[in-house]
Amino acid sequence: MALIEKWFVIADHYPVAVGEEIIEGMMVKLDPNGNLILATGAGGEVCLGVSADTKSTSLSGLPSTNPAYIGAPANSQQLVNRVSDMYDETKASGRLTVYHAGGVFASNQFEAAPYNVNDPLYVSVNGKLTTVPSASAQIVGRVVKVPGPYSSGVPGIDIDGSISLGSYLEYNQVI
């Protein structure tokens, strides 16, 4: 799980460009044909929102995540709908859900950087959140809670009597 929706204003869906690899929680934009592609923070770019689904063709296209259980491989994806679709949650429709127009999210799709509450967030060249201003200078959110362990609610010993989902950054989306 790379994105936890705390609340959101608008969820919409768009077709995904052929060959595009997008992980849930990454920032996306529209190409000239109206298809979703990964946002990169390039000059003049306008980020549309945050992806709520994963479009990948293989496990190798997925980022390293914290194991969902003790002993899981370091690169295991924790939750993926329809395993038979091979990590492509868009296989049936060809569309990807995008949250835009505001919301509060927790995501593990952020770059290593110092984070402070209320810092502005930008899109990195990898489509992830960062506090480093991008060439587009588009602010896509504000830090609500600095990166840290996020409770799964499953009994354990990591945090507050629960097992941690890993390190998550909580932010207020402003696009």
Secondary structure as UniProt FT lines:
FT   STRAND          3..16
FT   TURN            18..19
FT   TURN            24..25
FT   STRAND          27..30
FT   TURN            32..33
FT   STRAND          36..38
FT   TURN            43..44
FT   STRAND          49..51
FT   HELIX           59..61
FT   TURN            70..71
FT   TURN            74..75
FT   HELIX           83..85
FT   TURN            86..87
FT   TURN            89..93
FT   STRAND          95..107
FT   TURN            117..118
FT   STRAND          120..123
FT   TURN            125..126
FT   STRAND          129..130
FT   TURN            135..136
FT   STRAND          141..159
FT   TURN            160..161
FT   STRAND          162..173
//
